[in-house]
Amino acid sequence: MLQGMTEFTVHLANRPGQLATLARRLADAGVNLEAFAAFAWGEEGVVRLMADDDDTARRVLDEASLAYDEKRVIATIVPNRPGALATLTESLAATGVNIDAMYLLHSNGGMLHYALAVNDPDTASAHLAV
């Protein structure tokens, strides 16, 4: 499991420069991003990120007066083969765990390392191989 990892979901206006400003603020504070996804929905931009320093990332977001949510993130490793993702997600669904976000962190030696933000991390952790 990724101990102490937090997913930050940051809400931005969907306008030029908003993502660049966020990235610059994090960089200037020395925050390295471990995982990152960004998308727009109408006039809102949403950034999901995991940082190497949760406290500093939180401080940067607070100082920028950005709206954000936090969620504990868990990790698992699955074989890189057809059906592995289906098996993983079916296993969680069978226990009533909802996946809010999922990141492929990296692949290594035929294995895929995923990070998951879920509604019930304790139940999910008990059903995942880590």
Beta strands, then each sheet from edge to edge (+ up, - down):
strand 1: 6-13
strand 2: 33-41
strand 3: 44-51
strand 4: 67-79
strand 5: 99-108
strand 6: 111-118
sheet 1: 2+ 3- 1+ 4- 6+ 5-
end
